[in-house]
Amino acid sequence: MLNCKDMTRLISDSLDQRISFRQRVELWMHIAMCGMCRAFRANVIALRKRVREMQTPSPEHLAPDERLQPEEKERIRQRLVRHE
């Protein structure tokens, strides 16, 4: 059986790529018995989720015209045309 140091690498690998059936069995057996590795896996998953969320721009970070709905854009365009 692999130790915790080896498991942390395997946990990361399992989230990045497909690991072998044997590695999956070793990983889940170890996680079933080891609270520290279970917590490490949960933390890595949470961290990856937060990073993905940070990479997705929120409406506050978009340019004003990207925040507007198509109907709002059209209404503004029509008002601008009337004032020309």
Secondary structure, DSSP 8 states (H G I E B T S, - for coil): ---HHHHHHHHHHHHHS---HHHHHHHHHHHHH-HHHHHHHHHHHHHHHHHHHHHS--GGGS-HHHHS-HHHHHHHHHHHHHT-
